[in-house]
Amino acid sequence: MGKGRASQTSPAAKERLGQEAFIVGADGTVLLGPQGTIGRPLPVENFKLAQSNRSGWAIETWPDGQRYLTGYARGVGQDDYTDLGWTALVRQPLAAAYDNADVASREIFLWGVGFAALFSAFAWFAASLITRPLHAIADAAVRLRQGEPGVKIPQLGGAAEVADLSTSLRALVTSLTRTQDALSKMEDAACHDTLTGLPNRRLFDQYMEEVLSRSPVPYFAVLSLDLDNFKPVNDTLGHHAGDVVLRQVSARMLSCLRSNDLIARIGGDEVVIIVDAADGKEAPNLQEISERLIRAVNEPVLVSGKAVRIGCSIGITNAMRPGESVQDMPDRADAALYKAKAQGRNCAVAA
């Protein structure tokens, strides 16, 4: 039996929205940026942070009144060319950043590599140096931008200006890579339950929209689950024991599903499952899946040396009705769940 999918990102979550990049001089003037900003001062707090902290990211309200997720990194300049201490900023509207954090992090990385190439070119003209080491730096930056694995900005010696430039670019790429990692973690935290590691309601809604966007709409079913007799565990043994039970039961339910199914914790002891037949195979036996889930949940959980037993009620809906919205099928599955509880719990009822 395949493991259920713990993470599924919809195509809609992969769309890049509203990213803009700025190169800012040491005096706060925009050297490279969107139309209408070049040559003007950039009075944002993240520029000041870049001047003192070198690199990072933060959420800030910009002069246009909108809130942006802003990544920033500052070059260290050169001994005789202190004005080359430019600052690179990349901003994205906050809502778009949360929806596309994973994709945004990759794009920020590629933009950063592009900035590295621009920095090398600007330094080449400013210092009037046409040397082989600079060509080596530019070549490495282009290969990084094209996604070639294992490429690094070379650490060069020779002229002081070239050595300083090499060090600055290596530091810039390193800081942007760290920003990418931070954004990836933010995306993961935004789409998964911190206790069980299961997808949360946000990811569940995204996957529902993905399923319904297919043409023709494939067979799929929604199962709404609620743990029976879970509240007494918290009341008698404490919330820590309840957390242990939730983690173990979640892992068991996950093992009962196929690789193309999705299980999400939407709150408390409530779980919802999408049983997907996108692989074109015969529609699964929902009653058999429900019985397997109930048996798995009924197995005792050992908490501090004590065996704890709980049950599971399931509501099933397996047909999209004409005119229904994304939320209508989960709502009907919830209604069937209440019927299962009314019939004595620890059973499954289809709507």
C-alpha positions as CSV (number, residue, x, y, z in Angstrom):
1,M,0.0,0.0,0.0
2,G,1.5,3.3,-1.0
3,K,2.0,6.2,1.4
4,G,-0.5,9.1,1.1
5,R,0.9,12.3,-0.2
6,A,1.9,14.7,2.6
7,S,2.5,17.6,0.2
8,Q,0.9,18.6,-3.0
9,T,1.2,22.1,-4.6
10,S,-1.2,23.2,-7.2
11,P,-0.2,24.7,-10.6
12,A,-1.8,28.0,-9.4
13,A,0.7,28.1,-6.5
14,K,3.5,28.1,-9.1
15,E,2.6,31.3,-10.8
16,R,5.0,34.2,-10.2
17,L,3.2,37.5,-9.4
18,G,4.6,41.0,-9.0
19,Q,8.3,40.6,-8.4
20,E,10.4,43.7,-8.9
21,A,14.2,44.2,-8.5
22,F,16.2,47.3,-7.5
23,I,20.0,48.1,-7.5
24,V,20.5,51.0,-5.1
25,G,23.7,53.1,-4.8
26,A,25.4,53.8,-1.5
27,D,23.6,57.2,-1.2
28,G,20.2,55.5,-1.5
29,T,19.6,56.4,-5.2
30,V,18.0,53.7,-7.4
31,L,20.6,52.8,-10.1
32,L,18.5,50.0,-11.7
33,G,14.8,49.3,-11.1
34,P,11.3,49.6,-12.5
35,Q,10.3,52.4,-14.7
36,G,9.9,55.7,-12.9
37,T,12.3,54.8,-10.0
38,I,15.7,55.1,-11.5
39,G,17.6,58.2,-10.2
40,R,15.2,58.6,-7.3
41,P,15.9,57.9,-3.6
42,L,14.5,54.7,-2.1
43,P,13.4,55.6,1.5
44,V,12.6,52.1,2.7
45,E,13.7,50.5,6.0
46,N,15.1,47.4,4.2
47,F,17.7,49.6,2.5
48,K,18.9,50.8,5.9
49,L,18.9,47.2,7.2
50,A,21.1,46.2,4.2
51,Q,23.5,48.9,5.0
52,S,24.1,47.5,8.5
53,N,23.2,43.8,8.2
54,R,24.5,43.0,4.7
55,S,21.6,40.7,3.8
56,G,18.3,39.2,4.9
57,W,14.5,39.6,4.2
58,A,11.6,41.3,5.9
59,I,8.0,42.3,5.5
60,E,7.6,46.1,5.0
61,T,5.2,48.8,3.8
62,W,6.7,50.6,0.8
63,P,6.0,54.2,-0.2
64,D,3.1,53.1,-2.5
65,G,1.2,51.9,0.6
66,Q,1.5,48.2,-0.2
67,R,3.1,45.5,2.0
68,Y,5.9,43.6,0.4
69,L,8.1,40.6,1.2
70,T,11.5,42.1,0.5
71,G,14.9,40.3,0.2
72,Y,18.0,42.5,0.4
73,A,21.8,42.0,0.1
74,R,24.6,44.5,0.0
75,G,28.0,44.3,-1.7
76,V,31.0,45.3,0.3
77,G,32.5,47.6,-2.4
78,Q,36.2,47.9,-3.2
79,D,39.1,49.7,-1.5
80,D,39.4,52.5,-4.1
81,Y,35.8,52.3,-5.2
82,T,33.6,52.6,-2.1
83,D,30.7,53.8,-4.2
84,L,30.5,50.2,-5.5
85,G,28.9,49.2,-2.3
86,W,25.5,48.7,-4.0
87,T,22.5,47.2,-2.5
88,A,20.2,44.6,-4.3
89,L,16.6,44.5,-3.2
90,V,13.9,42.2,-4.6
91,R,10.3,42.8,-3.6
92,Q,7.0,40.9,-4.0
93,P,3.5,41.7,-2.8
94,L,2.9,39.9,0.5
95,A,-0.1,37.9,-0.7
96,A,1.7,36.7,-3.8
97,A,4.8,35.8,-1.7
98,Y,2.8,33.5,0.6
99,D,1.1,31.8,-2.4
100,N,4.3,31.3,-4.3
101,A,7.1,31.3,-1.7
102,D,8.8,28.2,-3.1
103,V,8.8,29.6,-6.7
104,A,9.6,33.1,-5.6
105,S,12.7,31.8,-3.7
106,R,14.1,30.2,-6.9
107,E,13.4,33.4,-8.9
108,I,15.1,35.5,-6.3
109,F,18.1,33.2,-6.5
110,L,18.2,33.6,-10.3
111,W,17.8,37.4,-10.1
112,G,20.7,37.4,-7.6
113,V,22.9,35.5,-10.0
114,G,22.0,38.0,-12.7
115,F,22.9,40.8,-10.3
116,A,26.2,39.1,-9.7
117,A,26.9,39.2,-13.5
118,L,25.8,42.9,-13.6
119,F,28.1,43.7,-10.6
120,S,31.0,42.1,-12.4
121,A,30.3,44.1,-15.6
122,F,29.9,47.4,-13.7
123,A,33.2,46.8,-11.8
124,W,34.9,46.0,-15.1
125,F,33.9,49.4,-16.5
126,A,34.5,51.4,-13.3
127,A,38.0,50.0,-12.8
128,S,38.9,50.0,-16.5
129,L,40.1,46.4,-16.1
130,I,39.8,44.0,-19.0
131,T,41.3,40.9,-17.5
132,R,40.9,37.2,-17.6
133,P,39.9,36.9,-14.0
134,L,36.8,39.1,-14.6
135,H,35.9,36.9,-17.6
136,A,36.1,33.9,-15.3
137,I,33.7,35.6,-12.8
138,A,31.2,36.6,-15.5
139,D,31.3,33.1,-17.0
140,A,30.6,31.5,-13.6
141,A,27.7,33.9,-13.0
142,V,26.1,33.1,-16.4
143,R,26.4,29.4,-15.7
144,L,24.7,29.9,-12.3
145,R,21.9,31.8,-13.9
146,Q,21.3,29.0,-16.4
147,G,20.9,26.6,-13.4
148,E,24.1,24.6,-14.0
149,P,24.7,22.6,-10.8
150,G,27.9,22.9,-8.7
151,V,29.1,26.2,-10.2
152,K,30.6,28.7,-7.8
153,I,32.0,32.2,-8.2
154,P,35.8,31.7,-8.3
155,Q,37.9,33.0,-5.4
156,L,40.5,35.1,-7.3
157,G,43.7,36.8,-6.4
158,G,45.9,39.2,-8.3
159,A,44.7,42.9,-8.4
160,A,43.1,44.1,-5.2
161,E,40.0,45.2,-7.1
162,V,39.5,41.8,-8.7
163,A,40.0,40.0,-5.4
164,D,37.5,42.2,-3.6
165,L,35.0,41.8,-6.4
166,S,35.3,38.1,-6.3
167,T,34.8,38.0,-2.5
168,S,31.7,40.4,-2.7
169,L,30.0,38.2,-5.3
170,R,30.6,35.0,-3.4
171,A,29.1,36.6,-0.4
172,L,26.1,37.9,-2.4
173,V,25.3,34.5,-3.9
174,T,25.7,32.9,-0.4
175,S,23.3,35.4,1.2
176,L,20.7,34.9,-1.6
177,T,20.9,31.2,-1.2
178,R,20.1,31.6,2.5
179,T,17.1,33.7,1.6
180,Q,15.9,31.0,-0.8
181,D,16.1,28.4,2.1
182,A,14.2,30.7,4.4
183,L,11.4,31.3,1.9
184,S,11.2,27.5,1.2
185,K,10.7,27.0,5.0
186,M,8.1,29.7,5.1
187,E,6.2,28.0,2.2
188,D,6.3,24.6,4.0
189,A,5.1,26.1,7.3
190,A,2.2,27.9,5.5
191,C,0.9,24.7,3.9
192,H,1.4,22.0,6.6
193,D,0.2,21.3,10.1
194,T,3.0,21.8,12.6
195,L,1.9,19.0,15.0
196,T,1.2,16.1,12.5
197,G,3.2,17.2,9.4
198,L,0.0,16.6,7.3
199,P,-1.1,19.2,4.8
200,N,-3.4,21.8,6.3
201,R,-6.7,23.3,5.0
202,R,-4.9,25.7,2.7
203,L,-3.2,23.0,0.8
204,F,-6.4,20.9,0.8
205,D,-8.3,23.8,-0.9
206,Q,-5.5,24.2,-3.4
207,Y,-5.6,20.5,-4.3
208,M,-9.4,20.5,-4.6
209,E,-9.1,23.4,-7.1
210,E,-6.5,21.4,-9.0
211,V,-8.6,18.3,-9.2
212,L,-11.7,20.3,-10.4
213,S,-9.5,22.2,-13.0
214,R,-8.9,19.0,-14.9
215,S,-10.9,18.3,-18.1
216,P,-12.9,16.2,-17.9
217,V,-13.2,16.3,-14.2
218,P,-12.0,12.8,-13.0
219,Y,-13.6,10.6,-10.4
220,F,-12.7,11.6,-6.9
221,A,-14.3,11.3,-3.4
222,V,-14.1,13.3,-0.2
223,L,-13.9,11.6,3.2
224,S,-14.5,13.6,6.3
225,L,-13.1,12.0,9.5
226,D,-13.5,12.8,13.2
227,L,-11.9,10.9,16.1
228,D,-14.3,9.4,18.6
229,N,-13.6,9.6,22.3
230,F,-10.6,11.8,21.7
231,K,-11.7,14.6,24.1
232,P,-11.5,12.3,27.2
233,V,-7.8,11.7,26.3
234,N,-7.1,15.4,26.7
235,D,-9.2,15.7,29.8
236,T,-7.8,12.8,31.7
237,L,-4.2,12.5,30.4
238,G,-3.5,16.1,29.3
239,H,-2.9,17.8,26.0
240,H,0.6,16.3,25.6
241,A,-1.0,12.8,25.5
242,G,-3.6,14.1,23.0
243,D,-0.7,15.3,20.8
244,V,1.0,11.9,20.9
245,V,-2.3,10.2,19.9
246,L,-2.9,12.7,17.0
247,R,0.7,12.2,15.6
248,Q,0.5,8.4,15.7
249,V,-3.1,8.1,14.4
250,S,-2.2,10.6,11.5
251,A,0.7,8.4,10.5
252,R,-1.5,5.3,10.5
253,M,-4.2,6.9,8.4
254,L,-1.5,8.1,6.0
255,S,-0.3,4.6,5.5
256,C,-3.8,3.4,4.6
257,L,-3.9,5.6,1.5
258,R,-2.4,5.6,-2.0
259,S,0.3,7.9,-3.4
260,N,-2.2,10.1,-5.3
261,D,-4.6,10.6,-2.4
262,L,-4.3,13.6,0.0
263,I,-5.0,13.7,3.7
264,A,-5.2,17.0,5.5
265,R,-5.7,18.0,9.1
266,I,-8.1,20.9,9.1
267,G,-8.4,21.5,12.9
268,G,-8.5,19.7,16.2
269,D,-9.1,16.0,15.6
270,E,-10.8,16.7,12.2
271,V,-9.3,15.2,9.1
272,V,-10.4,15.3,5.5
273,I,-9.2,13.0,2.6
274,I,-9.4,13.3,-1.2
275,V,-9.4,9.9,-2.8
276,D,-8.3,10.7,-6.3
277,A,-8.5,8.5,-9.4
278,A,-6.3,10.7,-11.6
279,D,-4.2,7.7,-12.6
280,G,-7.1,6.5,-14.7
281,K,-7.5,3.3,-12.8
282,E,-10.8,1.8,-11.6
283,A,-12.5,3.9,-8.9
284,P,-11.4,2.6,-5.4
285,N,-13.7,0.9,-3.0
286,L,-14.5,3.7,-0.6
287,Q,-16.2,1.4,2.0
288,E,-13.1,-0.8,2.0
289,I,-10.8,2.3,2.5
290,S,-13.1,3.5,5.3
291,E,-13.0,0.2,7.1
292,R,-9.2,0.1,6.8
293,L,-9.0,3.6,8.3
294,I,-11.3,2.7,11.2
295,R,-9.3,-0.4,12.0
296,A,-6.0,1.5,11.9
297,V,-7.4,4.2,14.3
298,N,-8.9,1.6,16.6
299,E,-5.5,0.1,17.3
300,P,-4.3,1.2,20.8
301,V,-1.8,4.0,21.2
302,L,0.8,3.6,24.0
303,V,1.1,6.9,26.0
304,S,3.4,7.0,29.0
305,G,3.0,3.2,29.4
306,K,-0.8,3.3,29.1
307,A,-2.8,2.0,26.2
308,V,-5.2,4.5,24.9
309,R,-8.1,3.5,22.5
310,I,-10.1,5.8,20.3
311,G,-12.5,5.4,17.4
312,C,-13.2,7.1,14.1
313,S,-16.4,8.2,12.3
314,I,-16.3,8.9,8.6
315,G,-18.6,10.7,6.2
316,I,-18.3,9.9,2.5
317,T,-19.3,11.8,-0.7
318,N,-18.2,10.6,-4.1
319,A,-20.0,12.5,-6.8
320,M,-19.7,16.1,-7.8
321,R,-23.2,17.5,-8.4
322,P,-24.0,20.1,-11.1
323,G,-23.4,23.6,-10.0
324,E,-21.5,22.7,-6.8
325,S,-18.6,24.8,-5.6
326,V,-15.2,23.6,-4.3
327,Q,-16.5,23.6,-0.7
328,D,-19.8,21.8,-1.4
329,M,-18.4,18.3,-1.5
330,P,-16.6,18.7,1.9
331,D,-19.8,20.1,3.4
332,R,-21.8,17.1,2.2
333,A,-19.1,14.8,3.6
334,D,-19.4,16.6,7.0
335,A,-23.2,16.1,6.9
336,A,-22.6,12.3,6.4
337,L,-20.1,12.4,9.2
338,Y,-22.7,13.6,11.6
339,K,-25.0,10.8,10.5
340,A,-22.2,8.3,11.3
341,K,-21.9,9.7,14.8
342,A,-25.6,9.6,15.3
343,Q,-25.6,5.9,14.2
344,G,-23.3,5.0,17.1
345,R,-19.9,6.2,15.9
346,N,-16.9,4.2,14.7
347,C,-18.5,3.7,11.3
348,A,-18.7,5.2,7.8
349,V,-21.8,6.7,6.2
350,A,-22.1,7.8,2.5
351,A,-24.0,10.9,1.5
